Amino acid sequence: DTADTNYMLIMAEIYAGDNKAALSDCDDFLNSFSKSLYTQRILYTKGKLLYSLGEYEKAIVTLSDFCHKNEGHELYPSALFYIAESLYAGYKFDQAEDIYERIVTQFPASEKVSAAQYRLESIAQRSREEKLLYLLKQTGEEYLAAKEDYEKQLKLYNSDSITREKLVDYQQKNKELEEQIADLERQISELKILQAQSEAELAQKQAEEEQRIKDKEMAAVMENKQKEEEIKRLKQKAQIVQQLIDE
């Protein structure tokens, strides 16, 4: 029951997709091996697991704690990214956008830059979609008012109290508003398609990256284990040599 074997257990559980068990073992690790070389990496891993399990507020707290303690750590940009992802998942787009921009500008060599750029584009698309929806609402209200006026004027026209020219003007205005509504709905539909494509591309990219990270971490763990075994064998040989010398 050492830090090495517990770290290896957590990595194996993550690799196997058992995130709940991995999260529980992260808590055990942090309680039992607070001074281990792996401690800060496990703290980051815990925050990332909380994010993957939909515990966004807890993930933000845990990853913020990691960032506070490890500003120069190699995982610092990744921790920022998952804080931003947690904010994004909670519809806090403005706060998430600030962190994504920080990753892109301050950590250009980070493997999270392209994913952060995807998210910035996604937020920009959402902002545009919200503006279009607002315009659609305003135009729709204007159209309904114009349609109501037209129907009133049509009744007046039937009573010979309005000219045909004014009636034609109302018809033309209604037609223009209908065209505006159709155009806005088309733009919103196109934005939603682009949004779905971006989300799919990002999901695939993140899945590939997660698998690569898992493979890398497991390879590192196995390599360390092999080195430990090799050192152990060398020590055994040294003991045998020492015994022969003593004899």
N, C-alpha and C positions, 0 to 999 in steps of 0.2 A: 504494500500500500504506500507507494511513493508518488511524488509529484509527476515523475516521468510516466508511470503507468496510468495514472489518472488522466493526464493530458492525452495520452494515446487512446484511452477509452472514450473520452469526449469526442476526439477527432473521428474515431471509428463510428460512433453513434450518428454524428453529423453526416458522415459519408454514406451511412445506411439510411439516412432520411428520418431517423428517430429524434426529431428536434426536442420533443418534450423531455425525453430521458436525458438528452445532452444538456438541456437547460437546468434540470435538477442537479446533474453532476457538476455543472459550472458553479452552482451555489455551494455545493459540498467542497469543491476545490478551493474556492475563495475563502471559505471558513477554515479549511485545514492547512492550506499552503499559502498563506498571505505574503510570504517573503520569497516565494519561488521565482525563478527567471521567467516562468510561464504566466505569472499572475496577471500582468497587464494585458497580455494576449487573451487570456480567458475572460477578463472583464469586457474586452471588445467583443469576443465571441458571444458572451451572454447578451449584450445589447443587440447584436445582430440576430440572435435567435428570438429575442422578444419581438423584434420587428417582423420576422418571418411568421411568427405565431399571431400577429395582429395586435400585440400589446404595445401600441404605438407610444403612448404617454410614458410607459415604463422604459421603453427602448430609448426615448429621448433623454430621460434622466440618467440611465446607465451609460449611454454613449457620451453624454456631456461630461459625466464624471471621468470617463476615460480620457477625453480630450483635455480636460483641466489638468490631469496628472501627466499627460504624455504628449505635449505639444510638438516635440521633435520626433515622435515615433513614426515608423514607416506606415503604420496603419491609420495615422491621424486623418489623412484625406478621405479614406474609406469610412471612418467613423463619422466624419462630417456628412458624407454622402447619405448614410443611413439615417442620420438625424433629419436631413432634408427630405428623404423618402417618407419618413414617419410623419413629418409635417404635411407633405403632399397628400398622403393617404388620409389625413385628417382635414383636408380641404383648406389648409392654411397656406395658400399658394404664395402670398406675398413674402412670408417668412422663409418658406422653402426656396423661393427664387433668389433671395439674398445669399443663401448658403451655396446654392448651385453656382452662382456667379463667382463666389469666393473660390470654389474648387477650380473653376476654369481659369481664373486669373492668377491665383496664388500657387496652384499646384499643376502646372501644365503637363508635367511628366507623369502624373497619376493615371492609373488604369481606369479611374472613374470619370475622367474628363469627358469622354464621348457620351457616356450615359447621362452626365450632368447637362451636356449640351442638348441631348434629346429632350430632357425634362424642361429646359428653358424654352425650347421650341414649342413643347406641349402647352406650357403655361401661356405663351404668347398666343397660341391658337385658341385656348380657352378664353382669354381676354377678348380676342376678336369675336368669338362666338357670343359672349355675353353682350357685347356692343350691338351685334346684329340682332340678337333677341330683343334688346331694348328698342332698337329701331323698328323691328317687326311689331312690337307691342304698340309703339306710338303710331305707326302707319296703319295698323289694324284699327285702332281707336278712331283715327282720322277717317278711315274708309267707312266705318260704321256710321259716323256722324254725317259724312257726305251722302251716304246711301239713304239715311233717314231724311236729309234735306231734299234729296232727289224725289223720294216718294211723296213728301209733302208738296213739292212743286208740281209733281205730276197730277196730284189731285186738284191743285189750283189751275193747272193748265186745262184740265177737263172742264173747269168752271169758267174758262176763257179769261182768267185774270193774270196769266203769265204768257210771255211770248215763246215761240218755238226756239228762238236763239238761246234763251237762258236755259231751256230744258236740254238742249244739245250740249251746252257748256257743262252742265251737271253730269251728263252722261260721259263726256270726255274726261272729266276729273275722276269719276269713279273708275273708268278704264285705266287711267294712269296709276291710280292707287292700287288697283288689282295687279298691274304689271310689277309695281314696286314690291308688293307682298310676295309675288311669285319669285322674283329675283332674290329677295332676302331669304326665302325658304330654300332656294337652290344653293345659295352660298353657305347657309348653315348646314345643309346636307353634305356638301363637299367638305366642309371643315370637320364634320363628324367622321367622315370616311378617312380623312388624313389623320385625325386623332387616333382612330382605331389602328391604322397602319403603323403609326409611330409607336403606339403601345405594344403592338405585336413584335415589332423590330426590337424594341428595348427589352421586352421580356425574353426574347430569344438570346439577345446579346448577354443579358445578365445571367441566364441559365448556363450559357457556355462559359462565362467567366467564373461562375460559382463552381462549376465542375472542374475547371482548370485549377482554381485555388484549392479545392478539396484534394485533387490529385497531388498538387505540389506539397501541401501540408502533410499528407499521408506519406509521401516519398521522403520528406525530411524526417518525419518521426521514425520511419523504418531505417533510414540511414543512421540516425543517432543510436538506434537500438543495435544496429550491426557494429557500430563503433564501440559501443559499450561491451558487446560480446567479445570483440577483438581485444579490447583492453583487458578484459577479464582473463582471456586465454593467455595473453602475454604475462600477466601477473602470475598465473599458475605456472607457466614455464619458468619464470624468474624464481619462483619458490623452489621448483625442482632443481634448478641450477644451484641455488643457494644451499640446498640440502646436500647435493653432490660435493660442493666445495667444502661444506662443514665435515662431511664424512672423510 
